Amino acid sequence: MSRPSPITAFYTPTITPLHPQQSMTIFPPSPSTRPVPWVIYIHGGAWRDPGQTKDMGIPILQQSLPPTWGGMTLDYRLSPAVQHPTHLDDVLAGLKLLVSQYGRLISHIVIIGHSAGACLALQVLATLIAERKISGDTRGLSTTLCDSIKALVGVEGIYDLVELGKEYRSYKGFLWEAFGEDEELWNEASPSSFQWRELLTDCTHNAKIVLVQSTGDQLLSMNQTNVMNSILQDAGWKSEVKVINGGSHDATVESTALFDVLSDVYNYVDDL
């Protein structure tokens, strides 16, 4: 049975005028009587590059997505027009709308984030766990999302904003645009600073986190990936690093080597 055509929608439909970057493209699964896994893609671009959009996720979803699974790739508003936590708020809004409309068709969720999108992916996970704890609502959208996320793949990710600015002083420009000039705020927003041991709960104990780095990445060293992986492992998470021959920083998201990693992740989720 063929997959339905992709659907483009706004995840803030009640806010006018509609913002073009508050949109998502949904790849509904083939008609099924049971829930299936979904893959969510969050693009990178240093929180500010208009050339990096949700369309960057289309090759991944078209080429790696199992035929019976669903998928979604989304945009979010960019700096300098907005600053943190607006990027995160937008991604959360897109995910919550997806679950409100397609929740009955979702069994598990895999989140893939590239570069700044990998930072957002871990921020999303941590925020949903915190919201679940605070609300205590066992039927709310945050709880549904939190319980559904079974794997997260960070590709060429940014995880420690302060250390990134130290290692690459020229990057401070886009960090200032996205997070302001107070490095204390950078630290608070960095996934490397989150209390991951406390965030490891009953609903996340079997979630797998894979951090992917290409040997051809000309924009980031292995520092961000290695440090984040150590933090997660020390906190008890199922985390691992995959070093691949995936080409340049941006080309990695369309590489066969990445699709091989994703295939292993999909098999892990399928076996849960």
Beta strands, then each sheet from edge to edge (+ up, - down):
strand 1: 7-10
strand 2: 23-27
strand 3: 36-42
strand 4: 70-74
strand 5: 106-114
strand 6: 149-155
strand 7: 208-214
strand 8: 238-244
sheet 1: 1+ 2- 4+ 3+ 5+ 6+ 7+ 8+
end
